[in-house]
């Protein structure tokens, strides 16, 4: 997050603006504010991870100092996230944003399916406009009308219809999986060009890459055919149409199976070096082990990590952020540590994780004994 912001902020702006612009009313000023906020957050996290900056009055109490550290980091992360969202809004108001706006999905990321569909719509529009220009110049109406026959343009129509239907189907699948609590989605601070080839966590996605690459290669073929025969719609061979269809079905199937809800596999008492083994009591730390605790895209967003909550019985416990150099020791996607509040009644209680995306895990029962 810090590296990306620093890279963006170093670029020169438009007329009268640069990387140091602080007006806040344009993408360059918002970018500068975001960069400064991220830099302040990273510096504070590294300082606290090194054990510096904690008030002396809290140093004697590990739980109190840990909570103070978590609160300070959360406030700093929220401020950085607000600047990031402001930068994203400013970008979408600009000239570049107006062009990419239709390609941005509900999660504020560039959509692979929308980008592919838009590419083929542009190819189809060019296939209509170019013969129209040729007709206006040459007046050879018979040849141009012959080039617009359904039999000739059936392949192009099939690919355009297929890619547009995939866009609609993907949105429906994603929304249905979110409502069914089978998929976790967090909004990005702003769209990035790499979103087309990566998953929500920013990792390269083979499914997205193959769909975009096959669609782009087929679109290039159609463009070359249009350049060579400008008086006709590009004739797409059925073999190429089949390849695009296989790629689209693979992409669609992957969207129907990706993600998952958080799962609690076990809960154990967190033991410090030198502690005696004993049951879980109010005031102890417990370590929850499982998977899916950090939704894709939240791993580098401390603001999202700060919204992670654990229900212990009837008590809601916000998971404290435990910084280490370069990141956080807790929470992670597979484990998180929380204290058992004194308000938890001794006996059999259930533990449940609620992620930043609002997804709830299964309930896991533990025994809490009277301290």
N, C-alpha and C positions, 0 to 999 in steps of 0.2 A: 504494500500500500504506500509506504513512504517512498520507495524507489520510483513507482509509477508517477506519484505526484511531483516528485522532484524533476523527473524527465519532462512532464507536461509543462511545469512552471518555467523550465529553462528555455522554452521555445518563444520566439518573438511573436508579438501580437500583431494586430492590424494597425491601421494608421492611427498614430497618436497613442498606441498602447504597446506595452511590452510585458515581459515576465514580472516586472516589479510594480505593475499597475495595482493600485489599491482602491479604485473607485467603487468596486463591488457591484456596479450596474452593468457589467459586461462579462463575458467568459474569462477574460484575462484577469480582471480584478478578483472574481470569485475563485479562479485557479490559484492566485497568489495567497488568498486567505486560507484556502484549503491546505496548501502546501505548508504554510506556517503552523496551522493547527495540528497537522499530522506530525511535523517535526517536533512540536512541543510535546505531543503525546508520547512519541518514541523516546525522547530524552527523559521524560518523567518515568516511563516504564523501566528503562535501563537503570536509572538512578535508584528506584525502589527495589529493583531486582538485586542490586548490589547492597541492599540494606541501608541505604542512605535516605535522608529526608523524612524519616518517621519521627513524629514528635516524641520528645523524651518522656512525656507523661504517659505514653502508651507503650513504651518499650518493655515495661515489666510484664505486660499481658499479651501473650501471643495471639489469642483470639481477637482482642481489641485492635491490635496493630494490623492484623490481617484484614479485618473488616474496614479499617480506615484506608488501608492501601487500595482495597477493592473499590471503595466508594470514590476515592480520588481518581483512580484510573477510569472508572465508568464515566464520571463527569467530564474528564478530558476527552474520552472517546466519543461521547455524545456531541461535544462541541465540534470535533473533527468531522463527524458524520453529517452534522448540519451544514458545515461548509461544503462538504462533498455533494450533498443534495442540491445546494444552491448552485454549485458549478454545473451540475447536470441540467438543471432547469435553464440556466443561462445558455448552455450549449444548444439546447433544443429550440430556443428562441432565435438563434442566429441563422445565418444562411446555410451552414452545413447541417444544422439541426433540422431545418425545414426539409432537406433532402432525405435525411435518414429517418425522420419521424415515422413514416408508415412502416418502417422495418423494425421498429422497437416494440418488443412484446410487453405483456402486462407486468413482467418482472423488471422492466427498465433495462433489458439487455437486447442487443441486436439478435433477431430471430433467424436461425438458419433456414427454416421453412419459408419464412416471408421473403428472405433475400433471394432464395432460389425461385420462388414464384414470381417475384418482381423482375428477375432477370429474364425469364421466359415471356412475361408480358411485354417487356421492352423489345424482345426479339420479334414477337408477333406484331407489335405496333410498327416497328421498322419495316417488317415484311409487307405492311399495308401502305405505308407512306412512300417507300422507295418506288414501287410500281406506279403510284399516283403521280409522282414527279416525272417518271419516265413517260407516262401517258400524256401529261401536260406538255412535255417537250417534243415527243415524237409523234403523238397522235395515233400510234399503232394499237388501236383499241382491241382488235381481234386477238392479237398475241397476248395482250395483258389479261384479257378476260379468260383466255385459255389457261393462263398461269394461275388463276384463282379458283380452278375447279376443285370440288371437294375431294376427288380422288387424289389430287396432287398434294393438297394441304392437310390430308387426314392425319399424317404423322405429327405435324406441328400442332394441330388442334388437340390431339391426344395428350401430348406432353404438357401443353399449357393447362388443359383441364386437370390432368393428374397432379401437377405441382400445386395448383390452386386448391384442389380437394385435400391434399396432404396438409396444407396450411390450416384449413378449417378443422380437419380431423385431429391434428396435433393439439390445437387449442382446446378442443373438447375433451380429449383424453387427459390432458394435464389438469384441467379444471375438475374433471370427475375424480381423478386420483387424489387431488388436494382435498376435496369434500369428503372422500372416503378415508382420509387420513393415511393414505398409502404413499404420499409424496410430500416432501418439505420444500417450500419455495420461499426465498427471501429476495426482496428487491435489491438490485444493484444501485450504487450511488449514481452511476451514469453509464450510458452505452459505450462499448469499446468495439473497435473493428475485430479484435480477436474473438469476440463472443460467437462469431459465426462458426469457428472451428474448435471451440472449447466447451466444456461443460460449465455448470454454475460455479464450480470451485476454481475455474481458470485453468484446468488441466486439459491438454489436448484430447479430443474425443474422436476415436476412429470412425464411429458412426456418422458424426457430423461432417468429418473431413471427406469421407467417401461420397456422401450425398452431394456436398457442395462441389467436389472435384468432378464427379460424373456429370452433374448438371452443367457445370461450366464448360467442360470439354464438348458436350453435345451442343451447347449454345454457340461455341466457337465454330463448330462444324456448320451449323445453320447460318451463321453470319458469313462464312466464306462462300457458301452456296448462294446467298443473297447478293454478295459482291460480284460473283461471277455471272449471275443471271438476274440482274436487277429488275427485270420486267416480270418476274415470277415470284410467288411465295416460295420460301426454301422448302425443298422436298426432303423430309426426314425419313431415312430408311427405317423399316420396321424393326430391324435388328438393333438399331440405336435406340428406338423407342422402348424395346424390351429391356435393354440395359438400364435406361433411366427408370423404368418401372420396377425392376428388381432392386435398384438402389433406394427408391422411394419406399418400397415395402419394408426393406431392412430398417430404414430410418424410422418408419412408423412403428414397427414392432419394438424397436429399442425404446421409443418414448412410452410405450405401454408397459414396460417392465422395469424402467429405471427407478432409483430411489427406494425409499422404504421408511417405515415409522421407527421411532426409537425403541430399543428393546433393552430392558434391565435383565441381566443374566445372574448377577449376584450382588450382595451387599455385605461388606465386611467392616469391622472396626479398624480405623486407621491407627496404626501403632507407630509411635516414634521410637527411636533407638533408646533402649534402656527401660522402656515401659513394660509392665507386667501384662501377661495375657489375661483378659477378663471380659465379661459380657459388655454389651453396649449400654451405656448409661447416659442420661441427660448431660450435656456438656461435652461429650466425646465427639470426635470426628468420625464420620463413616465414609468409606470409599465405595462408590457405586460403579460397578463394572458392567459393560454391555456394548452397545453400538448405536450409532445414529444420534448421539447427543448434540452434535454440532452440525447444523444443516449446511449443505454445500454453499460456499461463499461466505460463511460466517467465521471461518478459521482465522482470517486476518482482520476481522471487524470486531473490535473489542466492544463496541456498542451492542452488537447482537449477542455476544457472549454474556454481557451483563444482564440480559433479559432471561437467562436460563434459570428456571425455578424447580425446586424439588418439594413435593408434598410429603411431609412425614406426619402421618395421621391427619389431623385437622390443621396443622401448621404449615404455612408456605414459607420456604427458606430460599432466599436468593443465593445462588451459587457464587461464592467469593472468587474474584480473579486473583490467582496466585502467579505473579510474574517471575520469569527467569530471563536470563539474557537472550534476547532475540525472540521472545514469545511468552507463552504461558504454560505453566506446569499443570494447571487446572483452571477451567475445564478443558478436556479434550474430547474427541469423538468417541473414545472408548472408555473413558473413566472421568469421574469428577468427585471432588471431596467437599462435604458440607458438614457443619456442626449440627448436632442434635440439640435443639433448643430446650431450655428448661421447661417450657410450656407443654412439651410432649408428655402425655401421661404414661407411666410405666405399664407394660403389658405388651400384647401383640398389636403392632401397628403396621400399616401398609406404607410403602415408599413408592412414589411415582414421579417420573421426570416429565417436565413440560418444557419443550425446546423454545428457542426464539421464534420459530415459525408457527408456534401454537400447537404442535403435535404432541400428543400425550402417549407415554409409554405404557406398558403393562404394569400392573400393581405387583409389588414384591413384598411379602410379609417378613418382618423381623421382630425379635423380642427385645424390648427395652426394659432393663431392670431398674429398681429404685436405687439411686445413688446413695 
